[in-house]
Amino acid sequence: QVQLVESGGGLVQPGGSLRLSCAASGFTFSSYTMSWYRQAPGKDRELVASITAARGITNYADSVKGRFTISRDNAKNTVYLQMNSLKPEDTAVYYCNAQHFLVPGDDYWGQGTQVTVSS
């Protein structure tokens, strides 16, 4: 069955770094745009970053540009989010999403991983 398993979240001080990973299984990873979303308490879920299936074209929310980097390893069926210069406002549950590059309704979500930025 389809699985997206996030890892790498935790507690970090402002200015610190974390690397999130999302391991995928049960579908053809290389045919899916992979994205990271986040949801803070009381707020809507928002797109953080995405990377396309074939060409690896990336897109970032303005709030994370220059600080976060999304990457993927199609051989390992894994997508990463390197987060640097973390701020308290980055605190949220981070979710991995897979969206088929041709079929809009063909998408999957992970269970989420908590990231807390606090001193």
C-alpha positions as CSV (number, residue, x, y, z in Angstrom):
1,Q,0.0,0.0,0.0
2,V,1.0,3.6,-0.4
3,Q,3.1,5.1,2.4
4,L,4.7,8.4,3.0
5,V,6.8,8.4,6.2
6,E,8.2,11.7,7.4
7,S,11.1,11.9,9.9
8,G,13.6,14.4,11.1
9,G,11.4,16.8,13.1
10,G,12.1,18.0,16.6
11,L,12.9,20.9,18.8
12,V,15.6,23.4,17.6
13,Q,16.7,26.8,18.7
14,P,16.1,29.9,16.6
15,G,18.8,30.1,13.9
16,G,19.3,26.3,13.9
17,S,18.8,23.7,11.2
18,L,16.8,20.5,10.7
19,R,16.6,18.1,7.7
20,L,13.3,16.5,7.1
21,S,13.0,13.3,5.1
22,C,10.0,11.6,3.5
23,A,10.3,8.0,2.5
24,A,7.8,6.9,-0.1
25,S,6.6,3.4,-1.1
26,G,3.7,1.8,-2.9
27,F,3.7,4.1,-6.0
28,T,5.9,5.2,-8.8
29,F,7.8,7.9,-7.0
30,S,9.5,9.4,-10.1
31,S,6.0,10.2,-11.6
32,Y,5.0,12.4,-8.7
33,T,5.6,16.0,-7.8
34,M,6.7,16.0,-4.2
35,S,5.9,18.8,-1.8
36,W,6.2,19.8,1.8
37,Y,3.3,21.6,3.5
38,R,3.0,22.8,7.1
39,Q,0.2,23.6,9.4
40,A,0.6,25.7,12.6
41,P,-2.0,25.7,15.4
42,G,-5.0,27.7,14.4
43,K,-3.8,28.2,10.8
44,D,-4.5,26.7,7.4
45,R,-2.2,24.2,5.9
46,E,0.3,26.0,3.5
47,L,2.6,24.9,0.8
48,V,6.3,25.3,1.9
49,A,8.1,23.8,-1.1
50,S,7.7,21.5,-4.1
51,I,9.8,19.7,-6.6
52,T,8.6,18.4,-9.9
53,A,8.8,14.8,-11.0
54,A,11.0,14.7,-14.1
55,R,13.0,17.9,-14.2
56,G,13.2,18.6,-10.4
57,I,12.0,22.2,-10.8
58,T,11.6,23.7,-7.4
59,N,9.2,26.2,-5.9
60,Y,9.2,27.9,-2.5
61,A,6.9,29.9,-0.3
62,D,8.2,33.5,0.0
63,S,8.6,33.0,3.7
64,V,11.2,30.2,3.3
65,K,13.1,31.3,0.2
66,G,16.8,31.4,0.8
67,R,16.5,29.4,4.0
68,F,14.9,26.0,3.0
69,T,16.0,23.7,0.2
70,I,13.9,20.8,-1.2
71,S,15.5,17.9,-3.0
72,R,14.7,14.4,-4.1
73,D,16.5,11.1,-4.6
74,N,14.4,9.0,-7.1
75,A,16.7,6.0,-6.5
76,K,15.8,6.1,-2.8
77,N,12.2,7.2,-3.2
78,T,12.9,10.0,-0.8
79,V,12.3,13.7,-0.7
80,Y,14.1,16.0,1.7
81,L,13.6,19.5,3.2
82,Q,16.8,21.1,4.5
83,M,15.7,23.9,6.8
84,N,18.3,26.5,7.9
85,S,18.1,29.7,9.9
86,L,14.9,28.5,11.5
87,K,12.6,31.0,13.1
88,P,9.9,30.6,15.8
89,E,7.3,31.2,13.1
90,D,8.5,28.0,11.3
91,T,7.0,26.0,14.1
92,A,4.3,23.7,12.7
93,V,3.5,20.1,11.7
94,Y,5.2,19.4,8.4
95,Y,3.5,17.1,5.9
96,C,4.9,15.3,2.9
97,N,2.6,15.2,-0.2
98,A,2.9,13.3,-3.5
99,Q,0.9,14.5,-6.5
100,H,0.9,12.6,-9.8
101,F,2.2,14.9,-12.5
102,L,-0.7,14.2,-14.8
103,V,-3.7,13.2,-12.7
104,P,-4.9,15.9,-10.3
105,G,-6.8,13.7,-7.9
106,D,-4.0,11.1,-7.5
107,D,-2.3,12.4,-4.4
108,Y,-1.1,11.1,-1.1
109,W,-0.2,12.6,2.3
110,G,2.1,11.6,5.1
111,Q,1.2,11.6,8.8
112,G,3.3,14.7,9.6
113,T,6.3,15.5,11.7
114,Q,6.4,18.2,14.4
115,V,9.0,21.0,14.1
116,T,9.3,23.4,17.0
117,V,11.6,26.4,17.0
118,S,12.1,27.8,20.4
119,S,14.7,28.9,22.8
